[in-house]
Amino acid sequence: MLFSAQNLTAQEVAQTQVEVEETVVQRTQDDFTQIEVQELPAAVQQAVERDYAGATIAEAYVKEHEGAQKFKLKLTTADGEEQELYADAEGNWIDKDKK
């Protein structure tokens, strides 16, 4: 009976470790933290619609830089091309080197 209880405890520990790993994993790239596309400011979403008509935002990231938020976007254009863009919170495009 004791063996059975120890086995159950090991299973519980293994399950807890998996849950913790899934919770802790947060994708970051170049000090950017991934966010939901819906969390992007309206100005950034409008800039994509205006300048990249038909494109879909596949991934969105944010970071604080010099006291302001900067956004990294991974787009799929209407013709299937993937692009990586950077914008400020007002929807202005930023040169990658100034991110």
Order of alpha helices (4+ residues) and beta strands (2+ residues): alpha-beta-beta-alpha-beta-beta-beta
